[in-house]
Amino acid sequence: MDSAPTTATSSRRAVGWVAPLCWIAVLLDGFDLVVVGAVIPTLRTPEEWALSGAGATAVITVGLVGMMIGALTIGTLTDLVGRRKALIGAVVAFSVLTLLCAFAPNALVFGVLRFLAGIGLGGALPTAIAMVNEFTRAGRSGRATTTMMTGYHVGAVATAALAIVVVPALGWRWMFVIGALPALVLVPLMLARLPESAAFLLAQGRRAEAERVAARYGLELEQPAGGTDPAPEAPAGAADTLRALFAARYVRNTVAIGVTSFMGLLLVYGLNNWLPTIMREAGYDLGDSLAFLLVLNVGAVVGLLVAGAVADRIGARSAGMVWFASGALFLALLSVELPTAGLYAMCFLTGCFVFSAQVLVYAFTSANHPPQVRATALGWSAGAGRIGAIVGPVLTGALVTAGIAFPWGFYLFAAVGALGAVALSATRRRDRP
């Protein structure tokens, strides 16, 4: 009599492993955002490598280039080899290469290792999003995506706090040893607890396996294509998978999502790298300037939780347009001279909207592509966004060098936010749950 409830409880517990494991994988992305910036001041000292300004910029940028390549390539491979293999492989590669960074003898070797680690980490994000969405019941994908992405900001804040203690006491190399340690727990848990996606198996024509996974984990099988679209065949190779995104069925969304993601990550990386400097230029002391950055990221976590609930109610596309437009408004208001308390409130609201906007793009992308091209579409979105992540700090740095970052940096960011809203409005919602 009790066997059915017991099986259902077991299924819920098993499915419950997917989101936490993917959350930790995304947390590594947050670690990577902060860790190089935390050690660069030490690497610029004569006691270490005496990096020049150009050398420091190159070390920061090369990791982002690797992440762009990883998002575009591993995201595509995920639709061919499976979510589970791709995610575990990406985590292993990133962790091993991050550990090797601790033993780099010079800046050149360090840069090469950062590039290779970036490739592994760049592939983890789109794969984790695809996995979480495919183990989430219909109507809750927006909340699932945004909740998972809180790991990114938790990782960034935790790494910044850790660096304050570790770097002066133990040296910069220990930051990369610590960054590799989560894999010692995460990879064995993934091997033991992370299932393959039933949606992926079904898209590959492996229906019997898909039905077994769906039955085991209490899932409803997702059809390979939604609405009235005919179900396309599973792509034969990586080139076919990528080519499918630029076929007539998807090309409009592919281009619009790429532009929107470019704008979204331009804002995320531009603000995270330069906000304290811009606020110093505006006349605030260093303590307040760093506090503004902390408040910005606290707002990001709160905004992600709210954005997910809103997206599940009105749709990720509509929520994303509102979030980009609201972010643009609050970014423009940051250029107005306000009492310090008012600026803290404005930074909090800016973080709520700006950082969540890009995550809503991922939620929309995942919900509006069928399983056989979902990870490729997410990889394209993340890869295009990484280009913005490179351009954002460079553009803002140019404004800082010219001495006009305040207020023109905020005007630039506001314009980028508005363009993100316009680009997302050009997408077309497909008839999918």
N, C-alpha and C positions, 0 to 999 in steps of 0.2 A: 504493500500500500504506500510505503514511504519512498519507493525507489525513484519515482518521477520527480518529486521535489528535490531529492538528493542530487539527481543528475542535473537539474536546472541550477541548483546552487553551485555545483562543481563547475558548470559551464560559465556562470557569471564570474567565479573566482579566476578561472583560466583566462577569460577575456580581459579581466582586470589587470593582468600582467602587461598587456600590450601598451596601454597608455603610459604607465610609469616608466617602462623601459625606453620607449620613444622619447619621453620627457627628458630623461637623463641624457640621451643622445643629443637632443637639442641644447641642453645645458652646456655641452662641450663647445657648441657654437658661441655661446655667451662667454665662455672662458677665453676662446680664441680672439674675441673682439677686444678684450682688455689686456691680455697678457703681454703682448709686444709693447704696447704703450707703457705698461708698468715697468718694463725692463730697459726700454730705450735710454732713459736718463743715465743709467749705470753703464750701458754699452758705449755711451759718448764720452766717458771719463778716460783720462790717460792710463789709468790702471787696468782698463779693459781694452777695448778695441778703438777708442778714440774716433767713433763714427762721426762723420761730417753730417750736416743737415741733409745733404742729398743722399748720403748713405742710409740715414735713418728713414727717409721717405721711401727709398727703394726696398728696405727690409719690410716696412709696413705694407707697401703696395704689392709686393710679390706674393704674399700669402693670399691677398684678395684675388689676384689673377688666378692662382691655383684653385681657389674656391669657385670662381666663375667656370673654369674648365671642368671641375668636378661635377658641378650642378648640371652642366649641359651633357656630359658624357655618361656619368653614372646614373643620372635620372633616366636616360634612354635605355641603358643596359638593364635597369630595374624592371622595365616592361618585358625584358627577354629572359632574364635569369631568375626573377622572383624578388619579392620585397625582402624576405628573410635573409637570403644570401647576400644581397646587395647591402643591406643595413649592417649586418655583422661584419662584412668585409670592409666597409667604410670606417667603422669604429676601430677595427683592428689596425688598419693602415694609418689612420690619424694618430692613434695612441702610440704605436711603435715609432713613427717619425717624430712625434712630439718628444718622446723620451730621448731620441737621438739628438734633438736640438740642445739638450743639456750638456752634450759632450762635443759640440761644435768647436773646432779649434780657432775659427776665424769667421768674419762676417760673410764671406762668400759661401762657405759650407752651410752656415746658418741660414742664409737666404735660400739656398737650394732645398734644404730640408723643410723650410717654411712653405715653399712652393708645393712640394710633394705632399706635405701634411694637409695643405689647403685643398688639394684635389680630393683626398679622402673625406675631409669634413664637408666639402661642398656637396658631395653626393648624399650625405646623411640626411640633410634637411628635407629635400623633396621625397625621399624614400620614407622617412618617418611620418610625414604628413599623409602620404598615400596609405600607409599601413593603418594609422589611427582612424582615418575616415572609413576604411573598409571594414573596421571592427566596431563601428559606431552605428547605432540604429538610425533609420531614416528620420530626418527632421532635426537632428542634433549635430550635424557636421560642423556648423559654424562654431558652436560652443566647444566642441572637441578640439578643433584646430587652434582656437585662441587660447584655450586652457593649456594645451601642450606648449604653445609658444611662450608662456610665462617662464618656462625653463631657460629661455634665452636671456631674459633680463635678470633672473635669479642668478644665473651663472656669471653674468657680467658684474653684478654687485658683489657677489661672494668672492670673485677673483680679485677685484679691486681692494676689498678689505683684507684678503689674504696677503696681497703683495705688500701692504703697509707693514705687516709683521715679518714676512718671510725674507724679503729682499735685503733689508738692513741686517738681519740676524744671521741668515744662512747663505745669502748670495743669490744672484738672479737665476743661476742654473737650476736651483731647487724648484723654481716655479714650474719648469717644464717636466721635472720628475713628478711633481704633484699632479700636473695636468694629465699625465699618462696613467696614474694610479686607478682612476675609476674603471678602466678597462679590465682590471684584475677581477672585479666583481661583475661588471656589466656584461662582458662577453660570455662567461659561463652561464649567467642567468638567461641571456638571449638564446644560447644553444639549448638550454633545458626547457625554457618557457615560451619562447616566441614562435608562434605557428606561422605557416605560410598563409597568405591571404586567399580565402575562397574565391573572391572576385578575380584575382589574378589567375588562379587555376582554371576557372570557368572560361576566362578570356582566351586561355591557351588551348581550349578544347579538352581539358582534363576534367570532364564533368563528374566522373565517379569520385575522384579525389576531392573535388570541390564540395560535393554533397556530403562526404564524410567529415570534412572540416566544418561545414555549416551545421551539421547535426551535432557535432561534438561541442561547438562553441555557441550554440543557440542562435545562429545567424539566419537571416533570410537571404537566399542567393540573389545576388545582383546581376541583372542582365548585362551582357557586353555593351549594349548601346541603349540609350534612353529614348522615350517618346516614340515618334513615328519613324525615326531614322532606322534604316536597315542596319543590322549588326554587321560591321566589317569583320573580315577575317583577321585572325591574329597575325601581326606583322612577321615577316620571315626573317628580318634582320634589323640591325640598328638603323641603317639608312632608310629602310621602309617605314620604321616607326617614326623617325623624325620627319620624313616626307609627308606622312599622314597629317601632321599639324598644319602643313601649308597647302593641303588640298582644299577644294572649295568649301567643304563642310566646316572646316575649322579656321581658315586663314584669317578671317576678320577678327575672331577672338584672339588668335595667336599674336597678331601684331598689336592689338590694343592692350592685351595683358603684358606683353613685353615692354611697351611704353610706360604703362602704369607702374610696373615693378621697378623700372629704371628710376622713375620719380620717387617711388616709395623708399627705396634703399639709399638714394641720394640724400634724402632727408634724415634717415636714421643715422647714417655714418657721418654726414656733415655735422649734425648737431652733437653727436657723441664725441667727436674729435675736437670740435672748435667752440662749443658753447662757453666753457670757462674763459677762453681767450677773448671771445667777443664781449663777454660781460666785464672782463678786466678793462677792455678798451672803453667800455661805457662808464667806467669810473668806480666800479665795485671792487672791494678788496678780494684777495685770493680766497679767503675762507668762504665768503658769500658766493663767489663764482663756482667753487667746487660743490657747494651745497645746492646751487641751482641744478647742477648735473645730476646729483643724487635725487632731488625732487622730481626731475624730469623722468628718471627711470622708475621711481615709485609710481608715478602717474601712469607709466606704460603698463605696469602689472595690473593696476586697477582698471585701466581702459580695456585691456585684453579680456578681462572677465565680463565686463559690461558689453563689449562689442560682440562677443559670442552669443549672448542671450538675444541681443537685438537682431543679429544676423539670422538666427533661427526663426525669428518672428516675421521679419520683413524681407529676408533674403540677403545673401552676402553681397550681391552687386549693389543693391540699394543702400545697405549699411555702409559699404565701402565708399560710395560717392559722398554720403553724409560725413563720414569720418575724414576724408581728404579735404572737403570744403571747410569743415570746422577747424581742422588743423591749420589750413591756410589763414583763416581768420585769426586764430590765437597767435600764430607766428607773426603776423603783421602787428598785432597788439603788443608783442614783446619789444617793439621798437619805440613804444611810448614810455616816457619817463614816469615811473610810478614809485610809490613807497616800497621799501624792500618786501614787506608782507604781501603787497599786491603782486609783485613780480614772482614771489614764491607760488602764489595761487595761479598766476598765469602760466608758469613753467609746468605746474602739476597738470593743468588742463591741456596744455600743449602736448605733454607726454601721453595723456589719455588718448588723444586723437591721432597724433602723428604716427606713433609706433604701431598702433593697432591697425591703421589703414592698410599697411602692406600685408599684414597677416590676413585681413579680409580678402585681399587679392588671392592669396593661396587658397582660402576656403572656397571662393568662387571657382577658381580653376579646378580644384578637386571635385567639386559638386557638379561641374558642367562638362566633364570629359569622361568617357567610358573607361573601364578598367584597362583595356589593352593599350591605351595611350596616356593614361592618367599620370604616371610617374614621369613620362617624357614631357608632358605639358607642365608639370610642376618644376621639372628640371630647367625647362626653357624659362619659366617665370623667374626662378631663383637666379639663373645664369644672367639673364638680362638685368635683373636687379643688382647683381654684383658689379656690373659695369657702372651703374649709378653709384655704388658704394665706393668705387675708385674715383669717379668724377667729383662726387660731393666734397670730400676733403680737399681735393686739388683746387676747385673753384673757390671754396671758402678761404683756403690758404692764400689764394691770390688777392682776395679782398682784404685779408688781414695784412698782407705785405704792403698793399696800397694805402693802408690806414683808414679804410672806409667800411670795415666789417660791421660797425655799428653806425647807422641803422641798416645799411644796404644789405648786409648778410641776411637779416630777417625779411627784408623785402624780396630777396632772391628766393629764400625758402618758401615764403608765402606764394610766390608765383609758381614754384614747382608743385606745391600742394594743389593749387587750383588746376594746373595742367593734369595732375594725377586724377582729379575728379572728372575732368573732361574726357580723358582717355578711357577711364573705366565706363563712362556712360556710352562709349562707342561699342562696347561689347554687346553680345546678344545672348540672352539667357536661353539655354536649351531646355527642353521639356524633360527635366530630371528631378527626382525627389530632392 
